[in-house]
Amino acid sequence: MSSSFTRRGLLASVTSLALAGSTGCLQQIGFERRSAWRDPPLASDRPDGVYIPAITEGMGMYGQTTAGRYGVALMYSYPHRFWTLAGQENQKTPVEPDDDIHLMAALWDKKSNQPLPIDSGVTISVRRDGELITQEVAYPMISQQMGLHYGSNYSLNGEGEYTAQISIGGMSFYRSGSFADAFESATTAIIPFTFTIDKLYDISIEEPKDGGTPGAIDPVSMSGVPIGQAPSIDAFPGHHAGTVVTDDAHLEVFVMTQERSERDTETPYLIVSARTPYNNIILPMMQLETTISQNEASITTKTLTRTLDPDLGYHYGASIPNLTQLSDELMLEIKTTIPPQIARHDGYETAFMNMDPVSLPLQIK
């Protein structure tokens, strides 16, 4: 259960209560009247893992379009803090006084409906009457209710008509299957939108009852827009070797032994699909190293390749040609050398940071 309200409703309540000499309900939940949603309270005693935020915001849709194979959606919400990651260090990005809106772009493949994690850069430029108003890098980020997206806080020039230009860099990581020759070139999507304060303030704000406890808020459903979830376990071909968890990152391990005609990697093929708990949001942009051992003696060590595949989704994989020649008494160790280099909203910023090595028995079927 959670209490739900909008910022406009909160401000109306504050105005009414202020006339009666009250401090108003904004302060009761940790807001100041002059800043409203600028820096709402964090959950106290945040766990070292995924947790339910103290405050969550909904989002609205400005529009959808296509750019080549890309499906592109532009969404918006209140300006809000987020955390960026550089190596092992995360840094809070606060809301600045002139921030008006949090713009978000979602990207997916129109043919397969696969969400697309882009590590080569997404930029959102906003123009009004042909004049550039603002241009910011849209960080790849994950949010419990907004899923995988690219976003940042933006300053606008008052209410009115704007045009967002979403510039998408070509993918630099490996792609397989029918994705092998796709997404190489940079492209641009154009989505016009109208910014009004009332429309922004009508977005709901939630105050979950269990804020600060392990768990996650359900993602917001936006018609036709994938939220960035990894494929279900049943969707993967091959043998599911098991699930291992490190710093709340869930790593689903598969071994694929049967070749597919459209695949350009050798089998046996080791697959690690990394995702968040609860919502199964993709955890991209990390570096994994695996060691396969037998009788405590190392047989092979591989750095897994970040790969995008129309059937397997975004995963970390490596071909291990001699794997089927070994006995079933194998042990797989997965070591994270670089954690997911993706920005996080409240509820994810304390997880996926200190990812200790994990292991599981590896059977070949």
N, C-alpha and C positions, 0 to 999 in steps of 0.2 A: 504494500500500500504506500501511496505517496500523496502529498498535497500538490495541487496544480494551480497555477495562476499565470498571469501575463504581467509584463512590466507596466503596461498602460493601466491595468487594473490595480497594481501596487501603487503607482503614482497617484491614481485617483483616490485610493484609500488613504494615502499619506496626506493628500491635500485636505480631505474631509476631516481626518483626525487632527491635523495641525490646527484647524480652525477651532477645535475643541481643546487645544492646548496639549495634545498628545505628541509624542515623538514619532508615532507612526509605525506601521508594521515592517517597513523596509529594514529599520534598525533591529527589529526583533529577530530577523533571520540573518543579520550580519551585514546588511547593506547600509550605505550612507545615502541620503537623499540626493546629493549633488552628483554622485557617481553611479548610483543605482546598480547596474549589473557589472560595473567595471572590475571589481575584484571580490567576488562573492567568497564566502568562507570555504576553506578546505576542510575536509573531514579531519577530525582530531584523531591522533594515534593511527595514522595511515599504516596499513600493513605493508610488508615488503613483497607485494604481489598485487594482483588485480583486485580492485575493491569497488564497491558502489559509491559513486561520488556524493558529496553533500548536496550539491546543486547540479541539475542538468537542464540544458536548454533544447527545445525543439528546433526545427528548421523549416524553411519554406523553399519552394522551387521557383526560379526565375525563367527557366526554359531548357529545352533540349535541342540538339542538332547532331549532324554527322560531319565528319571530316575524314574522307577516305574510308578506311575500315573502322575508324574510331567512332563510338558513340560518346557524346559529350553532354553532360548536364551541368548547369550552373545553379547552385543552391546558396542559401544565405541564412544567417542567424545573428544573434547579438555578438558584438566583439567580445572575445574572451581569451583568457590566458591559455598558453600551451607550452610544452617543453620540447626543445630541440636537442638532438643528440650529436655529439662529436666524439667518436671513439667510445670510451667508457664513461664520458662525462655528459650529464644532461643539464640544460640551462633553461630557466623559466623565461618565457617571453610574455611580459605583462601587457595589459591593454594601455595604450598611450592616450593622453587626453583628447587628441584629435581623431581617434579611431571612431568610425561611424558604423562599420558593419564587418562581419566575418563572411567572406566569400569563399565558396568551396566548389571545386570542379571534380566531377566523377568521370572516369574514363573506362570504357570497356570495348571489347571487340564485338561489332555488330553481327558477325556471322556465328560465333560460338557463344556469345554472351559472357565470355570470360572477363573478369575485372583485370585491369592492366596496371600493375605497379611500374612506374617509370622512374628510373634513377638518373636520367640525363637532363632533367629540368622541365618544369612547367611554370610558365609566367602568366599572370593575369594583368592585362593593361586595361584601364577604364578610361573611356573618352566621353566627352559631352560636347555636342555640336562640332565634332572634329578635333577638339582640343584635348590633349592628354591631361587627365586629371591626376592619375596615380598609376604606378606600375610597380608591382612587387612580385618576388618569387613566391609561388604557391608551394609551400612545403608538403612533401608527402607525409601524411599523418594518419593516425588511427584514433577513432573515437568510438566509445561503446554504442552510442545512439546514431552516429553518422557513418560508422564503418570506415573503410579505407577511402581516402580522398586527398585532394591537394588544396590547401587553403592557407589563409593568413587574414589578418585584420587590415582593413583598407579605410582610407580617409576619402570622403566624397566632397562635393561642392554643393551641398544643400539638396533638397528634394527635386525630383525631375527625371528626365529621360537620359539614360546612359547606354553605352555600348561596351560590352566586355569582349576583349580579344584574348582568347586562351591559346597561348603558344606552347606547343608540345614538341619536345626534343625527340629525336630518333632514339630507339632503344639501343643500349650498348651491351646488354647481356645476351646470353645464348638463347636462341629460339629453335624449337624443333617441330617436326611434323609440318602441317600446313602453315605454321607461323614462321618457318625458316626464312622466308624472304619478305615477311611483313614487318611493318612498323620501323623500317630503317630510316626513312626520311622525316625531317621535321615538318610539321603541319600546323595550321591555325584554324580555330573555330571561332565564330562570331555569334554572340547571343545578346540581343538588346534587352534592357530591363528598365523598370520604373522604380525608383527608390522613394518611398514615403515613410515617414516616421511612424504613422499609425499602423501600417502593415508590418513593420518590424516589431513594434511593441505588442502586437497581437500574438506573437510567437509565445508558446507556453514555456513556463519555467517550472521545473519539478523539484520538489524537496523530498527525496526518498526517505522513507521511514528508517531504513537500515543503512544510512550513509556511513561509510567507514568500515563496513564489514566485508569480508570476501564475497565476491559475486560480481554481477554485471547487469546493467540496464539493457533491455531488449533494443535492438536497432530500430530506427524509424523506417517505415516502408515508404519508398517513393516510387510511384508507378513507372515500371520499365527500367529502373536504375539498379544494377547490382550493387550490393553493399560491401563487396570485397571479401566474401567468404571463400574459404578453401573448399574444394570438392569434398563430398561426403566420402567416408572410408569405403563404402560399397562401390563408389564410382571408379576406384583405381583397379587396373588390371594387376594380375600377379598375386603373390602371397603377402598378406599383412603380417609382418614380423612382430609388430607390437607397438605400444605407445610408451614413450619416455617423457618425463617432465623435468625441466630445469628452469628455475626461477619463474615458474608459472607458464613458461612456453611449452606447449604440447607439440611433441615431435612424433608424427605418425610415420612409421618405417615400413617400406614395401620392397620386395624383390620381384622384379619382372623378368621372367625367363623366356617368354614366348615373344618372338619378333613380330613387329607390325610392319606391314609393307610401306606405310607412310613415315616410319620413324627412321631417322638417320643416326642413331646411336646403337652400339653393339649391346647385345644381351649376354649374360645377365646384367640387369641395370638396377642399381640401388637408388631408391627414391626416399627422400625425407621431405615430408610436407609439414611445414611449421605454421602454427596457428595459435590464436589466443584461446584461453579456456572460455567456456560458456557460449560465446558468440562465434567461434571459429573464424575470426578475422585473420587474413593472411599476415604473416610476419615476414616481410621481405628485407632485402638489403643487409643480410648478415653473412658471415663467412663460417662455414662448417668444415671440420676435418674429421675423417673417420679412420679408424684402425680396426682391422679384422684380425683376430688372433685365434689360435688353436692351441690348447694345452698351455695357455699363458705365454705362448710365443707369438710375436707379431708376424703376420703373413704379408699384409699389405697395408699401406697408408695412402689415403686419397683425400685431396681437397675437393669437396663437392662443388659442382658448377651451378650457379644460379641460372635457372632455365624456365622458359615459358613455353607451355605446350597446350594445344587446344583441348586435349583430353585430361591431362594431368595437372593443368593449371600451373601456377607459379610454384616451383619446388626446387630442391637442391638435389642434384643427381650425379652419378658417376657410373661408367661402364666398368665392370670387373670381370674380364673374360674367363679367368680360371676359377671362378667361384663355384661352378657346378662340379668341378673336379675334386673339391674338398669334401670332407665328411660333414655330417650335420652338427658336429660338436664345435660350433664356432661362437665367438663372442664379438659383438660389434660395439665399439666405443665411439661416441660422438662428442667432439670437443668444439666449443664455440670460440673462435679466435677474435671475431668481431661481432658484437650484439647487433640486433636490428637497428640500422641507422635511419630511423623513422621518427618523426615528431609524434608526441602523444598528448591527448587531452586528459583531463582529470579521470582518475581511475586506472590509468595505464602507466603513469609516469614513474611509479615505483617498481614496476615489473620489467622482466626481460633485460636486466642489466648485468647481474653477476651470475652468469650461466655456467655452472660447474659441469665438468664432463659427466656424461651418463652412458650407461651400457645396457645391453640386453642380449639374450641368446639369439643367434641367427640361424634359422633353418631354411634350407633350400628345398622348394617343392616344385 
